[in-house]
Amino acid sequence: MAHETDAPMSTLVRGALDDVRDLFREEIALARAELRQEVTKATSAGALLGSAAGAGWFAALFILGAIAMGISELFGWPYWASFGAIGVLLAIAGGLLYAGGRRALSEMRGMPRTIETVKENFR
């Protein structure tokens, strides 16, 4: 029975490369399985968050309607005036939020350190 040391060097290298290739394939298969599992979890979480957002949206509409009707009763205004006042306040708040988001977006710089290191590495 021959020992592995008696085998030619090319056979040993080929065997080592085959082992590395098999290990790499197994790691890729494991990564795919884990990714599939995480995507399933993320999909479920996204569905729950979307449902929560929908319920929150309807809750906000009902609350705003109740506030508008309460203002109408409190001040003796017609319903259209109180709903209009709430609409104007929401439009102002939306405009301010939009301006803040736009300013924050314009200040974003996409991965400055990564871009710099890539430029340095490929010079």
LOGU-481910 format. One record per residue: residue in one letter; x, y, z of N, C-alpha, C in turn. Coordinates in nm, 3 decimals. Each point is the difference from the previous one (the first is absolute). Example, Ala and Ser with C-alpha at 12.3 -4.5 7.8 and 13.67 -1.06 7.14 Angstrom:
2
+---+---------+---------+---------+---------+---------+---------+---------+---------+---------+
! r !     npx !     npy !     npz !    capx !    capy !    capz !     cpx !     cpy !     cpz !
+---+---------+---------+---------+---------+---------+---------+---------+---------+---------+
! A !   1.319 !  -0.569 !   0.780 !  -0.089 !   0.119 !   0.000 !   0.090 !   0.120 !   0.000 !
! S !  -0.035 !   0.105 !  -0.072 !   0.082 !   0.119 !   0.006 !  -0.077 !   0.109 !   0.073 !
+---+---------+---------+---------+---------+---------+---------+---------+---------+---------+
# end
This chain:
123
+---+---------+---------+---------+---------+---------+---------+---------+---------+---------+
! r !     npx !     npy !     npz !    capx !    capy !    capz !     cpx !     cpy !     cpz !
+---+---------+---------+---------+---------+---------+---------+---------+---------+---------+
! M !   0.085 !  -0.117 !   0.000 !  -0.085 !   0.117 !   0.000 !   0.089 !   0.122 !   0.000 !
! A !  -0.026 !   0.090 !  -0.094 !   0.083 !   0.118 !  -0.014 !  -0.051 !   0.110 !   0.092 !
! H !   0.095 !   0.075 !   0.054 !  -0.035 !   0.116 !   0.081 !  -0.026 !   0.118 !  -0.092 !
! E !  -0.067 !   0.102 !   0.055 !  -0.028 !   0.119 !  -0.080 !   0.128 !   0.069 !  -0.043 !
! T !   0.105 !  -0.018 !   0.076 !   0.126 !   0.064 !  -0.035 !   0.061 !  -0.063 !  -0.124 !
! D !  -0.043 !  -0.123 !  -0.034 !   0.051 !  -0.066 !  -0.119 !  -0.072 !   0.048 !  -0.127 !
! A !  -0.113 !   0.069 !   0.017 !  -0.076 !   0.047 !  -0.116 !   0.073 !   0.119 !  -0.062 !
! P !  -0.016 !   0.017 !  -0.131 !   0.065 !   0.113 !  -0.066 !  -0.057 !   0.133 !   0.051 !
! M !   0.080 !   0.103 !  -0.009 !  -0.037 !   0.132 !   0.049 !  -0.126 !   0.051 !  -0.071 !
! S !  -0.012 !  -0.024 !  -0.129 !  -0.117 !   0.048 !  -0.075 !  -0.129 !  -0.062 !   0.054 !
! T !   0.005 !  -0.126 !   0.041 !  -0.118 !  -0.065 !   0.057 !  -0.037 !   0.064 !   0.134 !
! L !   0.101 !   0.031 !   0.080 !  -0.026 !   0.064 !   0.128 !  -0.061 !   0.139 !  -0.018 !
! V !   0.055 !   0.076 !  -0.095 !  -0.051 !   0.135 !  -0.026 !  -0.143 !  -0.009 !  -0.053 !
! R !  -0.023 !  -0.093 !  -0.093 !  -0.134 !  -0.018 !  -0.056 !  -0.100 !  -0.037 !   0.110 !
! G !   0.041 !  -0.088 !   0.089 !  -0.087 !  -0.039 !   0.111 !  -0.031 !   0.118 !   0.092 !
! A !   0.103 !   0.081 !   0.029 !  -0.022 !   0.117 !   0.084 !  -0.094 !   0.100 !  -0.068 !
! L !   0.020 !   0.020 !  -0.132 !  -0.088 !   0.092 !  -0.073 !  -0.143 !  -0.053 !  -0.005 !
! D !  -0.016 !  -0.131 !  -0.015 !  -0.134 !  -0.059 !   0.002 !  -0.067 !   0.019 !   0.136 !
! D !   0.079 !  -0.014 !   0.107 !  -0.054 !   0.020 !   0.134 !  -0.043 !   0.145 !   0.021 !
! V !   0.081 !   0.093 !  -0.047 !  -0.033 !   0.142 !   0.014 !  -0.125 !   0.032 !  -0.081 !
! R !  -0.008 !  -0.054 !  -0.122 !  -0.117 !   0.022 !  -0.084 !  -0.127 !  -0.054 !   0.066 !
! D !   0.009 !  -0.121 !   0.055 !  -0.116 !  -0.059 !   0.068 !  -0.040 !   0.082 !   0.122 !
! L !   0.098 !   0.045 !   0.075 !  -0.028 !   0.082 !   0.117 !  -0.066 !   0.131 !  -0.041 !
! F !   0.051 !   0.060 !  -0.107 !  -0.057 !   0.125 !  -0.050 !  -0.145 !  -0.021 !  -0.043 !
! R !  -0.028 !  -0.108 !  -0.071 !  -0.137 !  -0.030 !  -0.044 !  -0.092 !  -0.021 !   0.120 !
! E !   0.048 !  -0.069 !   0.101 !  -0.081 !  -0.022 !   0.120 !  -0.028 !   0.132 !   0.072 !
! E !   0.098 !   0.087 !   0.006 !  -0.020 !   0.130 !   0.064 !  -0.101 !   0.083 !  -0.079 !
! I !   0.007 !  -0.005 !  -0.131 !  -0.096 !   0.073 !  -0.085 !  -0.140 !  -0.056 !   0.022 !
! A !  -0.013 !  -0.132 !   0.005 !  -0.131 !  -0.061 !   0.024 !  -0.056 !   0.041 !   0.136 !
! L !   0.085 !   0.003 !   0.102 !  -0.043 !   0.042 !   0.132 !  -0.043 !   0.146 !  -0.002 !
! A !   0.077 !   0.085 !  -0.066 !  -0.034 !   0.141 !  -0.009 !  -0.134 !   0.019 !  -0.071 !
! R !  -0.024 !  -0.074 !  -0.107 !  -0.127 !   0.009 !  -0.072 !  -0.117 !  -0.042 !   0.089 !
! A !   0.018 !  -0.109 !   0.073 !  -0.106 !  -0.047 !   0.089 !  -0.029 !   0.102 !   0.109 !
! E !   0.104 !   0.056 !   0.059 !  -0.019 !   0.102 !   0.104 !  -0.065 !   0.125 !  -0.058 !
! L !   0.041 !   0.040 !  -0.120 !  -0.057 !   0.118 !  -0.064 !  -0.148 !  -0.022 !  -0.029 !
! R !  -0.034 !  -0.119 !  -0.051 !  -0.140 !  -0.032 !  -0.027 !  -0.083 !   0.009 !   0.128 !
! Q !   0.054 !  -0.052 !   0.108 !  -0.070 !   0.004 !   0.128 !  -0.018 !   0.144 !   0.049 !
! E !   0.105 !   0.081 !  -0.013 !  -0.009 !   0.139 !   0.043 !  -0.096 !   0.080 !  -0.088 !
! V !  -0.004 !  -0.029 !  -0.130 !  -0.092 !   0.069 !  -0.089 !  -0.144 !  -0.034 !   0.038 !
! T !  -0.024 !  -0.125 !   0.036 !  -0.134 !  -0.040 !   0.044 !  -0.040 !   0.076 !   0.125 !
! K !   0.092 !   0.012 !   0.095 !  -0.028 !   0.076 !   0.123 !  -0.024 !   0.147 !  -0.032 !
! A !   0.081 !   0.056 !  -0.089 !  -0.015 !   0.141 !  -0.036 !  -0.133 !   0.025 !  -0.071 !
! T !  -0.042 !  -0.095 !  -0.083 !  -0.128 !   0.012 !  -0.070 !  -0.115 !   0.001 !   0.100 !
! S !   0.006 !  -0.090 !   0.098 !  -0.104 !  -0.004 !   0.103 !  -0.002 !   0.130 !   0.080 !
! A !   0.118 !   0.047 !   0.037 !   0.009 !   0.125 !   0.076 !  -0.054 !   0.116 !  -0.083 !
! G !   0.033 !   0.003 !  -0.128 !  -0.048 !   0.106 !  -0.088 !  -0.152 !  -0.002 !  -0.012 !
! A !  -0.058 !  -0.119 !  -0.010 !  -0.146 !  -0.010 !  -0.007 !  -0.064 !   0.051 !   0.128 !
! L !   0.057 !  -0.036 !   0.113 !  -0.053 !   0.048 !   0.128 !   0.012 !   0.151 !   0.012 !
! L !   0.116 !   0.055 !  -0.039 !   0.020 !   0.144 !   0.006 !  -0.094 !   0.073 !  -0.096 !
! G !  -0.021 !  -0.056 !  -0.118 !  -0.093 !   0.061 !  -0.095 !  -0.143 !   0.001 !   0.053 !
! S !  -0.040 !  -0.110 !   0.062 !  -0.133 !  -0.006 !   0.060 !  -0.012 !   0.101 !   0.113 !
! A !   0.104 !   0.011 !   0.081 !  -0.001 !   0.098 !   0.109 !  -0.010 !   0.142 !  -0.055 !
! A !   0.071 !   0.027 !  -0.108 !  -0.006 !   0.133 !  -0.060 !  -0.141 !   0.030 !  -0.053 !
! G !  -0.063 !  -0.099 !  -0.062 !  -0.136 !   0.019 !  -0.048 !  -0.097 !   0.027 !   0.114 !
! A !   0.010 !  -0.077 !   0.107 !  -0.086 !   0.021 !   0.116 !   0.027 !   0.137 !   0.062 !
! G !   0.126 !   0.038 !   0.009 !   0.035 !   0.131 !   0.054 !  -0.054 !   0.114 !  -0.086 !
! W !   0.004 !  -0.019 !  -0.132 !  -0.052 !   0.102 !  -0.091 !  -0.150 !   0.022 !   0.024 !
! F !  -0.076 !  -0.110 !   0.007 !  -0.143 !   0.013 !   0.024 !  -0.029 !   0.058 !   0.138 !
! A !   0.079 !  -0.040 !   0.099 !  -0.017 !   0.056 !   0.135 !   0.023 !   0.151 !  -0.002 !
! A !   0.104 !   0.043 !  -0.071 !   0.028 !   0.143 !  -0.008 !  -0.113 !   0.075 !  -0.070 !
! L !  -0.056 !  -0.059 !  -0.105 !  -0.111 !   0.065 !  -0.069 !  -0.121 !   0.016 !   0.092 !
! F !  -0.032 !  -0.105 !   0.075 !  -0.114 !   0.008 !   0.092 !   0.026 !   0.102 !   0.111 !
! I !   0.121 !   0.001 !   0.051 !   0.033 !   0.096 !   0.107 !  -0.007 !   0.143 !  -0.053 !
! L !   0.054 !   0.023 !  -0.120 !  -0.006 !   0.133 !  -0.059 !  -0.145 !   0.042 !  -0.027 !
! G !  -0.082 !  -0.094 !  -0.044 !  -0.142 !   0.029 !  -0.020 !  -0.068 !   0.038 !   0.131 !
! A !   0.033 !  -0.074 !   0.105 !  -0.058 !   0.030 !   0.131 !   0.046 !   0.136 !   0.049 !
! I !   0.127 !   0.033 !  -0.021 !   0.051 !   0.131 !   0.042 !  -0.070 !   0.110 !  -0.078 !
! A !  -0.016 !  -0.017 !  -0.130 !  -0.067 !   0.101 !  -0.083 !  -0.144 !   0.017 !   0.045 !
! M !  -0.070 !  -0.109 !   0.028 !  -0.139 !   0.010 !   0.046 !  -0.006 !   0.064 !   0.139 !
! G !   0.098 !  -0.030 !   0.084 !   0.005 !   0.062 !   0.132 !   0.023 !   0.149 !  -0.009 !
! I !   0.088 !   0.042 !  -0.088 !   0.024 !   0.144 !  -0.021 !  -0.128 !   0.067 !  -0.050 !
! S !  -0.069 !  -0.068 !  -0.091 !  -0.124 !   0.054 !  -0.054 !  -0.103 !   0.021 !   0.112 !
! E !  -0.012 !  -0.098 !   0.087 !  -0.095 !   0.012 !   0.111 !   0.045 !   0.105 !   0.101 !
! L !   0.131 !   0.004 !   0.029 !   0.053 !   0.090 !   0.101 !  -0.017 !   0.147 !  -0.039 !
! F !   0.032 !   0.032 !  -0.125 !  -0.005 !   0.138 !  -0.045 !  -0.127 !   0.035 !  -0.076 !
! G !  -0.085 !  -0.099 !  -0.022 !  -0.123 !   0.025 !  -0.074 !   0.024 !   0.021 !  -0.149 !
! W !   0.110 !  -0.051 !  -0.053 !   0.031 !   0.014 !  -0.142 !  -0.074 !  -0.107 !  -0.079 !
! P !  -0.020 !   0.025 !  -0.128 !  -0.050 !  -0.109 !  -0.084 !   0.109 !  -0.106 !  -0.017 !
! Y !  -0.042 !  -0.124 !  -0.030 !   0.097 !  -0.109 !  -0.012 !   0.109 !   0.030 !  -0.103 !
! W !  -0.040 !   0.058 !  -0.113 !   0.099 !   0.025 !  -0.105 !   0.110 !   0.093 !   0.049 !
! A !  -0.031 !   0.096 !   0.087 !   0.101 !   0.094 !   0.049 !   0.099 !  -0.070 !   0.093 !
! S !  -0.052 !  -0.086 !   0.088 !   0.092 !  -0.068 !   0.092 !   0.086 !  -0.103 !  -0.074 !
! F !  -0.060 !  -0.070 !  -0.097 !   0.080 !  -0.094 !  -0.079 !   0.103 !   0.076 !  -0.084 !
! G !  -0.037 !   0.117 !  -0.050 !   0.094 !   0.084 !  -0.075 !   0.115 !   0.048 !   0.086 !
! A !  -0.030 !   0.039 !   0.125 !   0.107 !   0.045 !   0.091 !   0.097 !  -0.113 !   0.029 !
! I !  -0.052 !  -0.120 !   0.024 !   0.087 !  -0.116 !   0.024 !   0.083 !  -0.029 !  -0.125 !
! G !  -0.061 !   0.011 !  -0.118 !   0.072 !  -0.022 !  -0.125 !   0.114 !   0.098 !  -0.020 !
! V !  -0.025 !   0.127 !   0.032 !   0.104 !   0.102 !  -0.014 !   0.115 !  -0.029 !   0.097 !
! L !  -0.033 !  -0.034 !   0.124 !   0.105 !  -0.033 !   0.098 !   0.083 !  -0.120 !  -0.046 !
! L !  -0.067 !  -0.101 !  -0.053 !   0.073 !  -0.118 !  -0.050 !   0.086 !   0.035 !  -0.122 !
! A !  -0.049 !   0.089 !  -0.086 !   0.079 !   0.041 !  -0.116 !   0.125 !   0.075 !   0.043 !
! I !  -0.013 !   0.086 !   0.100 !   0.117 !   0.072 !   0.052 !   0.101 !  -0.097 !   0.060 !
! A !  -0.051 !  -0.095 !   0.082 !   0.089 !  -0.099 !   0.061 !   0.068 !  -0.084 !  -0.109 !
! G !  -0.076 !  -0.040 !  -0.102 !   0.058 !  -0.078 !  -0.110 !   0.107 !   0.077 !  -0.074 !
! G !  -0.024 !   0.129 !  -0.024 !   0.100 !   0.083 !  -0.068 !   0.128 !   0.012 !   0.080 !
! L !  -0.014 !   0.020 !   0.131 !   0.119 !   0.010 !   0.085 !   0.077 !  -0.132 !   0.002 !
! L !  -0.072 !  -0.111 !   0.011 !   0.066 !  -0.131 !  -0.003 !   0.069 !  -0.025 !  -0.134 !
! Y !  -0.065 !   0.039 !  -0.109 !   0.059 !  -0.016 !  -0.133 !   0.129 !   0.080 !  -0.012 !
! A !  -0.004 !   0.125 !   0.046 !   0.119 !   0.086 !  -0.008 !   0.115 !  -0.059 !   0.082 !
! G !  -0.033 !  -0.050 !   0.119 !   0.105 !  -0.061 !   0.083 !   0.057 !  -0.125 !  -0.064 !
! G !  -0.085 !  -0.083 !  -0.057 !   0.047 !  -0.121 !  -0.068 !   0.083 !   0.031 !  -0.123 !
! R !  -0.042 !   0.099 !  -0.074 !   0.076 !   0.039 !  -0.120 !   0.137 !   0.054 !   0.038 !
! R !   0.006 !   0.080 !   0.108 !   0.129 !   0.053 !   0.045 !   0.090 !  -0.114 !   0.047 !
! A !  -0.056 !  -0.095 !   0.075 !   0.080 !  -0.114 !   0.047 !   0.049 !  -0.084 !  -0.117 !
! L !  -0.083 !  -0.016 !  -0.101 !   0.039 !  -0.078 !  -0.118 !   0.111 !   0.068 !  -0.078 !
! S !  -0.004 !   0.132 !  -0.009 !   0.104 !   0.071 !  -0.074 !   0.134 !  -0.002 !   0.072 !
! E !  -0.003 !  -0.022 !   0.132 !   0.124 !  -0.005 !   0.077 !   0.062 !  -0.139 !   0.002 !
! M !  -0.070 !  -0.099 !  -0.055 !   0.053 !  -0.137 !   0.000 !   0.115 !  -0.014 !  -0.097 !
! R !   0.099 !  -0.071 !   0.043 !   0.114 !  -0.034 !  -0.085 !   0.013 !  -0.151 !   0.005 !
! G !  -0.012 !  -0.064 !  -0.115 !  -0.002 !  -0.145 !  -0.007 !   0.134 !  -0.065 !   0.027 !
! M !   0.014 !  -0.062 !   0.112 !   0.116 !  -0.080 !   0.039 !   0.133 !   0.067 !  -0.033 !
! P !   0.030 !   0.113 !   0.059 !   0.122 !   0.073 !  -0.039 !   0.129 !  -0.078 !   0.029 !
! R !   0.007 !  -0.070 !   0.113 !   0.123 !  -0.075 !   0.030 !   0.018 !  -0.116 !  -0.095 !
! T !  -0.109 !  -0.069 !  -0.034 !   0.009 !  -0.113 !  -0.092 !   0.045 !   0.047 !  -0.138 !
! I !  -0.057 !   0.109 !  -0.047 !   0.037 !   0.053 !  -0.131 !   0.148 !   0.038 !  -0.001 !
! E !   0.045 !   0.062 !   0.107 !   0.141 !   0.042 !   0.008 !   0.093 !  -0.121 !   0.000 !
! T !  -0.033 !  -0.104 !   0.078 !   0.088 !  -0.117 !   0.005 !   0.000 !  -0.075 !  -0.133 !
! V !  -0.113 !  -0.003 !  -0.069 !  -0.005 !  -0.066 !  -0.131 !   0.088 !   0.077 !  -0.098 !
! K !  -0.006 !   0.134 !   0.004 !   0.085 !   0.079 !  -0.088 !   0.146 !  -0.024 !   0.029 !
! E !   0.035 !  -0.009 !   0.129 !   0.141 !  -0.023 !   0.037 !   0.046 !  -0.138 !  -0.045 !
! N !  -0.086 !  -0.102 !   0.016 !   0.036 !  -0.137 !  -0.032 !   0.016 !  -0.024 !  -0.149 !
! F !  -0.069 !   0.077 !  -0.083 !   0.003 !  -0.026 !  -0.142 !   0.082 !   0.103 !  -0.077 !
! R !   0.089 !   0.069 !   0.068 !   0.091 !   0.094 !  -0.069 !   0.116 !  -0.073 !  -0.058 !
+---+---------+---------+---------+---------+---------+---------+---------+---------+---------+
# end
